[in-house]
């Protein structure tokens, strides 16, 4: 009796900066867990990054850095399909085809484009000032990323659900016209349940984000990591006074980053803070030790992967081969359906 075919999950990673702790907690760990349930596909979205990054050296650096980070964090290229977007030219042919069945009105409603227009209007500028066609057409390329891998599910944050909805709409438009010959799967978003996780605070107490420049990079040397942890703001509550752990950015990071093996440390730290007698400085020392213990093996693996001649390039080349095989099947069917194959 044949085994049921596993559904496909797809995760895209935009290489617009060095990986940080928020990426590990909010994206990398949850996405890697999907590999246990789905036929998982992961890709480095380097062409998406062109909307903002114009330095070729920096783009190459970020792409390799992000790829190495995912492997260091536990992605197994033998169990998944892991590739760089630009290594799959079939994506960009399908991008044109799907552009021809996508209404401009749909693109006008895209969140990123509307936000850019609103900022310009507030500043008294032309509504489209500074808006390039990469930004405007971004949702179509993202739809292609999803559809060409025949994805069933796409894990996203709540602010990214529209991209998956657009992929479903664009697939529906194509299927309406050409569905007798070929139909795309209609993908669905997987969104974290409400209240299932807190926002990881950054060095200034706000949400950890590259846009706020308040991140804790994943692979800092030990001494630099310690310095950053010491910079996290705290109040002036005396050492001997009770403290509310849940109002402390330092404790929130500890609670979310600590692995299951350190659960006792987190529980004990909470009790000591609530009872009084534990100062913020000691709490920061606890956070540093837990972070360093968790990140040190990843740091060593990451640094090894970035060395010339490491397995990184081989893994990405094999991933590109597997991705092109998938994409080629879909594109061949699409070409026949539209009358050019």
N, C-alpha and C positions, 0 to 999 in steps of 0.2 A: 504494500500500500504506500503510495507516494506521500512525502511529507508536505504539509501546506507551505506555500511560498510566503516568506516573511515580508511584512510590509516595510517600505523604505522610509527612513527618516533622513532629512538633509539639514546640515548646519553649515552656514557660511560665516567666515571670520574675516572681517575687514582689517587689513594691515595698515592702520593709521597711527601706530605708536607702539612703544615697547609694552609687552604684557604686564599687567599689574594684578594685585591681589583681588580687586573687584572682578576682573575677568575670570579668575580661577573659581571664585565662589558663585558668581552669577551666570557664567556661561560654560566654562570648561567642565567642571564637575557634573552639572546637570546633563550636559550633552553626552558626556562619556557614559553616563548611566544608561542612556538610550541604546547603546551598543549591545546591551544585554537583552533587549527586547526586539530590536529592529535590525534589518539590513541597513547599516548606518553608512552615510556618505558625509564627508567633511571636506570643505575646500577653502583655500585662501583666496579671498575675493580681491585680487590685486587690481583688476580693471575697475572695480567700483571705487577703489581708492584714488583713481585719477581725477575724480571730481574736486579733490582738495590737495593732493600731493603732486607737485610738479618737479621735484628733485629726483632724478632717476636713481642716484646712489642711495638715497633715503628709502625709496620704494623697495629696492632690492633688499636693503638691510632689514626693513620691517617685515617683508614677506618671509625671509629666512628665519627671522627671530620668532615670529608668530608660529611658523611651522614647527620649529624646534621646541617651542614652549608646549605645544599640544602633545608632541611625542614624549617630552620629559614629564608631562603630567599624567601620562598613562595611556595615551591613544596607541592602539596596536594596529599598525598598518597591514598586518596579516589578516585581521578580522574585519577591517573596514576598507572603504575606498577613500583615499586621502590624496588630494591633488591641488595644484595651483590652477586657478581659473584660466589664466592666459595660456596654459598648456593644452587646452581643449578648444581648438578653433571651431568645432561644430557649434559651440555656444553662440558664436558671433554671426554665423549664418542664420541660425534660428532666430536670433535677435531681430534681424531685418524682416524675416517672414512674419513674426508676431507683431512687429510694429505696424504692419500693413493691415492688421485686423483689430487694432486697438484705437478706440476713439480718443480724440484730443480732449474732449470734455472729461474723460476719466482721468487723464494726466493732470488736467487743471485742478482737480480736487485732491491731488496727492499732498500729504501732510508737509513734506519737506519743501515742496515748491510753494505751497500756500504760506508757510512760515517765512520764507524768503521774501515773498511779495509783501506780506504784512509788515515786515521790518522796513522794507524800502518805503512803503506808504507812510509809516510813522515818521520816517526821517525826511519826508517830503521829496523823495527821489522817484525816478521812473520805476514803476512796479517791477520791471524785469532787470533792473540794474544789477550787474554781477552774476546773473543767473546764466549758467552755461547749459547746453543741451544735454550734457552728461547728467547734470542734476535733474533736469526736466524728464529725461527718458529713463532715469534710474529704475523706476518700478518695472519697466518692461524687461530690462536686463535681469533684474532679480526674479521676475516671473520665469524667464528662460532658464535660469540656474535651477529653479525648482522643477519645472516641467520636463526638461531634457533628461533628468535623472529619474523620471517617473516616480516622483516623491509622493508618498501618501500623507506624511505628516512633517511639519516644520516647527521645531521648538523656537518660540520667540517670546520676548517680553510684551506686555500689553501695548506699549507704544509702537510695536512693530507688526501688530496684527493686520493692519491695512495692506502690508506688502503681500501677505498670503492671500488675503481677499482679492487683491488685484490679480494675482496669479490665477486664482479660480475664475475670475471674470474674463480674463484674457483667454484662458483655456476654453471657457464656455463659448466665447465669440468664434474661436477657431472651429470648435466642434459643431457649432450651428451651421457653418459654411461647408466644412469638409468632413463632417462626422461620418458620412457613409463610407469613406475610405480610411480615415484614421481619426481616433479621438484621444485626446489627452486625458490622463487621470485628473480628477479634481482634488487638489490638495487641501488639507485642513491644518490649522494652526494648533499647536499644543502650547497652552499658556499656563504659567504657575497658578495654582489656586489662590484665591484671595486670602491673605493672611498666612500663606505658607512660608514666607520668608521675610526677614527685615531687609532694609536697605543698608548695605555696608557703608559705614561712614569713612570719610577720608581724613587726611591730616588736619583739616580745618573744621571737622565736625559735619560738613555737608556731605552729600552723597559722593562716594569715591568715583571720580571721573577725570579723564584726560582733559576735558574742556575746562575743569576747575583747577588743573595743575595741582591736585591734592592727593595723588596716588602713592601707593607703596609698590614700587616695581618688584616683580616676583623674584628676580635673580640678582639682587644687590649683594655685594660682599657683606659678610657678617657685621663688620664694624659700621658700615653705612646703614645697614638695616637697623641697628641699635640706635643710631643717631635719629633716624626718622621716627622711630617709635617714641623716643623721648620728646619729639616735637608735637605730639598729639595733644590738643588743649584739654585742660582739666580746670575745675574750679578751685576755690581756696578753702574747701572744707578741711578742718584740722584732721590729722592722722587718727586721733582717738574717737572722732565722731562717726556715727553710722552713716552710710552712703547708699544711694539708690543705684544699683548696678545698671539698671536698664536706661538710666539717663546718661550713662558714661559711654562716650565713643570708644574708649579703650576697651571696656568690658564687652561692648557689642562686637567689636572685631574679634576679641578672644573667643566669644561664644560661637561665632559663625565660622571661624577658621579652624578651631581646634578639632582634630580628628576624634573618632569615637574612643580611641585609646587614651585620650586626655580628658575624657568626660569627668573623671573624678577631680581633676585639677580645676575645671570650670566650676563644678558644684561647690568645692571647698572655697574657691575664691569668692563666689557669690555670698556664701555664709559669712565669711570674714568681713567683707565689705558692709554687709547689712548689720553685723554686730558691732562694728567699729574696731579700731586698732590696726587697720590696714590702710596705708597711705597710697596716694596715686602713684608715687614713684615706685613702690613695691609692685603695684599692679602692672605698671609698664614693664618691669623686669620679668614678671610672669608671662606677659604677652610676648616679649622678645624671645624668651626661651622656647615657648610653644611654637612660635613662628619659625624660628631658626631650625628647630628639630624637624618640623614639617617640610621646610623648603630646602634645607641643605642637600638632601639626595637629589632633588629636582634640579637644583642649581648645578651640581656636578654633571648630571646627565645633559642638561642644556648646554653647558660650556663645551662638553665633548662633541655634541652634535654640530656645533657651529665651527668646529675645526675643519680645515680642508681635508677632503677625503673621507669624511665621516659617512655614516649610513644614511644621512638625511637626504642627499641628492638621489641615492638609489631608491629610497622609499618613495620619494615624490615622483620619480620617473616611472616606477611600477604603478603608482596610483594614477598617473596620467594615462598609462596604457589601459588600465581597467575603466577609467572614466570615459576615455574615447570610445571604448568598445560599447559601453552603455549608450553614450550620446549618439554614436554612429547608427545604432539600430533605430533610435527614435527619429533622427534626421532623415534617414533613408525613407522611412514611412511617410514623414511629412512631405518630403520632396515629391514622392509619388502622388500623394493626395492633392498637392497644389498644381501638379502638371509639369514639373521641371525635372523629375527623376526618371 
